[in-house]
């Protein structure tokens, strides 16, 4: 079993890499979705791509739970269910809801799999292997961090799913035009789906009250904020008369 000291070093390395990724993504567009380009190499249909990228973390977290001697712990089991709820949707439901058949580079998928697996080790490692045995007593489920964090988590999930739905319905079948998303949190940010996902993992960090959760929230922001900034610039260029740049921010309402 990994020692607490080694695990904390792992978290520090992951936090440092998040900062590197954050800076790098302001100069390089990850080549999927709006920014797909063949220069990223061989690609697959995006329905398959999302499944291949997100399913490994779902499985890895289950394995970390199953082989732990804490798998019957009720609090830790709740953490598992919340984590897996997100990734069940992302790996098995979200790909089926996608309209059209865009492409996703295998290189992007591979990078996603590597990070997702490392993240499973961050979250599952802390929850089921490294955290002190008595760190999460049964009363944790009525504690302020858990209750507040769970509210934030589900609020973020709702915003994320609602925003994805708004984006999917921007076009009617056969329509190839581009539109500015409206409604929901798009009233405040141009990447409301990213804001929702970031909010989810801030909530998870709070409800687990862990550095592992905090590092994942940092990674989420580092990965999505530069992309949100790029999307903002695209919308500002394409919809100069429709985008209210004084009210609508990039990813954090009223802030950025």
RAZI-V797382 format. One line per field, one symbol per residue. ss: DSSP state (H for helix, E for strand, L for the rest). psi: psi as a letter, one per 40 degrees, with the letter a starting at -180 (. if undefined). burial: # if it has 24 or more other ideal C-beta (glycine too) atoms within 12 Angstrom, else .. Layout:
ss: ???
psi: ???
burial: ???
This chain:
ss: LLLHHHHHHHHHHHHHHHHHHHHHLLLLLLLLHHHLLHHHLLEEEHHHHHHHHHHHHHHHHHHHHHLLLLLLLHHHHHHHHHHHHHHHHHHHHHHHHLLLLLEEEHHHHHHHHHHHHHHHHHHHHHHHHHLLLLLLLHHHHHLHHHHHHHHHHHHHHHHHHHHHHHHHLLLLLLLLLLLLLLLHHHHLELLHHHHHHHHHHHHHHHHHLLHHHHHHHHHHHHHHHHHHHHHHHHHHHHLLLLLLLLLLELLLLLLL
psi: hiidddddddddddddddddddddeeehhhgibdfhieeeaiiihdddddddddddddddddddddeieeeehdddddddddddddddddddddddehiigaihiddddddddddddddddddddddeddiidedgidedeeidddddddddddddddddddddddddediiheheiiihiiiaeeediegddddddddddddddddefiddddddddddddddddddddddddddddfdedhgeddhaddhhec.
burial: ......#..##..##.##..##..#...#####.##...#..##.##.##############.##..#.#..#.######.##########..##..#...########.###.#################...##...##...##..##.##.#############............##..###.#############################################.##.......#....######...
